[in-house]
Amino acid sequence: MNIDLPLLVQISRLFIPVVAMAGIYIAWHQYFANREKVRFELYEKRFNIYNSISQTLSSLLCSEGLSREQFHSYQTACNEAQFLLPDEVYLEVKKIRELVGRWYICFIESDRQKTNKHNAELISLEEKLEALEHNLINSFSIVLNFKKF
């Protein structure tokens, strides 16, 4: 069997662009898939922050109180919010964080002293938190808007 080497070289030259185009096609789809994956992971992290804040406010406003673990989980979510949320949304989180911190201190003090001395302040803080909750929902609705492709 006689192989025509120049013909084989010519045929292999035709396959090089086909292989290159296939590589570019695969790379493009990998880029697109990874970009969407990163967007989805950011969405998940932001949703977890929202969920933690929402659960904390719900427990707090329903007079259940907060356990130490719940409060620390909430604080962790607020710390993450500083890096994962736009500034205007983080400002809403920061306002709520400050009030929840004050509420938690009053709650611990009233529980420790077994008195109702802090009840008026707790109620006042709960009313302020309830008013800020609507702003928080509106702020998060902007960053949790995930469009499917």
Order of alpha helices (4+ residues) and beta strands (2+ residues): alpha-alpha-alpha-alpha
